[in-house]
Amino acid sequence: MFDWATETPELTIQLRGSSIWPLDSAVPGFRSSMEAFEVFASELAIEVLRIMGLSPILDLYKDGEQPPQHRMKLVHYPQLTGSSSQGCGPHTDRAEWLTIIHECGEAALEVEIDKMMVPGPPKPGHVIVIFGQPLEDCSAKSFTAGRHQVVLSEKGDRYSAIFFMSTAHHLSVADVRRRLGGNRAVEGASEMPLGKVV
């Protein structure tokens, strides 16, 4: 597993910081490849929000004291060899507007549809987009957070590159609903900053 994040100019918020990269002499081209994935996924996430009519969310970042720090992760799930097939338990992503997953290898990701976990097999040239819990909460359930899990496969390993589009942590669900407008109720919505919910 390898984790990194977008670089931010200041380090005054808990859990923020600069990424630690392997030397290019040790792993040639690794950092540049990962940063290229970061640019691709970031641009795709912005386009997805625009297509969904949620462009105002992008403006929320401008009001913060610091820009968002999106997170990326490379994950390897080994082939199933023992009795437990659990790779990552059922969950929704709690700190992201949305998650973009590029995967290869054997099918292991499962997404919940009609209360059943359904395999999401890798498809060349495609990525998987999963809505996060903050998007469901802030849109008053106009969009549903994607519950998902990873189950190990007997057929082989699974590899994935994941982009987590960070929320505007300084704003609350109520703040976001006010700015999105429409018929989204603000009364009763949480005033707790999204960055403190997780």
Solvent accessible surface area in square Angstrom, and as a share of the most:
residue,aa,sasa,rsa
1,M,162,0.72
2,F,44,0.18
3,D,72,0.37
4,W,9,0.03
5,A,17,0.13
6,T,25,0.14
7,E,94,0.42
8,T,17,0.10
9,P,108,0.68
10,E,92,0.41
11,L,106,0.53
12,T,104,0.60
13,I,78,0.40
14,Q,156,0.69
15,L,175,0.87
16,R,40,0.15
17,G,24,0.23
18,S,74,0.47
19,S,23,0.15
20,I,153,0.78
21,W,38,0.13
22,P,50,0.32
23,L,133,0.66
24,D,90,0.47
25,S,100,0.64
26,A,73,0.57
27,V,63,0.36
28,P,108,0.68
29,G,33,0.32
30,F,41,0.17
31,R,101,0.37
32,S,72,0.46
33,S,58,0.37
34,M,29,0.13
35,E,64,0.29
36,A,61,0.48
37,F,29,0.12
38,E,28,0.12
39,V,85,0.49
40,F,102,0.43
41,A,0,0.00
42,S,26,0.17
43,E,110,0.49
44,L,48,0.24
45,A,0,0.00
46,I,53,0.27
47,E,82,0.37
48,V,23,0.13
49,L,0,0.00
50,R,135,0.49
51,I,133,0.67
52,M,41,0.18
53,G,57,0.54
54,L,2,0.01
55,S,47,0.31
56,P,52,0.32
57,I,0,0.00
58,L,29,0.14
59,D,76,0.39
60,L,4,0.02
61,Y,34,0.13
62,K,161,0.68
63,D,80,0.41
64,G,20,0.19
65,E,174,0.78
66,Q,20,0.09
67,P,59,0.37
68,P,24,0.15
69,Q,18,0.08
70,H,19,0.08
71,R,100,0.36
72,M,1,0.00
73,K,38,0.16
74,L,41,0.20
75,V,12,0.07
76,H,81,0.36
77,Y,33,0.13
78,P,70,0.44
79,Q,75,0.33
80,L,31,0.16
81,T,130,0.76
82,G,53,0.51
83,S,125,0.80
84,S,74,0.48
85,S,43,0.28
86,Q,95,0.42
87,G,29,0.28
88,C,47,0.28
89,G,30,0.29
90,P,63,0.40
91,H,58,0.26
92,T,25,0.15
93,D,11,0.06
94,R,123,0.45
95,A,22,0.17
96,E,5,0.02
97,W,0,0.00
98,L,0,0.00
99,T,2,0.01
100,I,0,0.00
101,I,7,0.03
102,H,79,0.35
103,E,14,0.06
104,C,66,0.39
105,G,46,0.44
106,E,55,0.25
107,A,41,0.32
108,A,5,0.04
109,L,2,0.01
110,E,34,0.15
111,V,36,0.21
112,E,69,0.31
113,I,95,0.48
114,D,132,0.68
115,K,186,0.79
116,M,135,0.60
117,M,54,0.24
118,V,57,0.32
119,P,78,0.49
120,G,14,0.13
121,P,84,0.53
122,P,37,0.23
123,K,127,0.54
124,P,126,0.79
125,G,82,0.79
126,H,100,0.45
127,V,44,0.25
128,I,42,0.21
129,V,53,0.31
130,I,8,0.04
131,F,53,0.22
132,G,0,0.00
133,Q,26,0.11
134,P,7,0.04
135,L,1,0.00
136,E,22,0.10
137,D,47,0.24
138,C,0,0.00
139,S,0,0.00
140,A,41,0.32
141,K,147,0.62
142,S,69,0.44
143,F,46,0.19
144,T,98,0.57
145,A,9,0.07
146,G,22,0.22
147,R,99,0.36
148,H,10,0.05
149,Q,23,0.10
150,V,8,0.04
151,V,39,0.22
152,L,30,0.15
153,S,18,0.12
154,E,126,0.57
155,K,166,0.70
156,G,12,0.12
157,D,47,0.24
158,R,7,0.02
159,Y,104,0.39
160,S,6,0.04
161,A,16,0.12
162,I,18,0.09
163,F,0,0.00
164,F,21,0.09
165,M,4,0.02
166,S,8,0.05
167,T,2,0.01
168,A,3,0.02
169,H,62,0.28
170,H,78,0.35
171,L,10,0.05
172,S,2,0.01
173,V,14,0.08
174,A,0,0.00
175,D,35,0.18
176,V,0,0.00
177,R,38,0.14
178,R,122,0.44
179,R,112,0.41
180,L,24,0.12
181,G,28,0.27
182,G,78,0.75
183,N,149,0.76
184,R,52,0.19
185,A,62,0.48
186,V,47,0.27
187,E,168,0.75
188,G,83,0.79
189,A,16,0.12
190,S,53,0.34
191,E,108,0.48
192,M,99,0.44
193,P,45,0.28
194,L,11,0.05
195,G,28,0.27
196,K,150,0.64
197,V,66,0.38
198,V,100,0.58
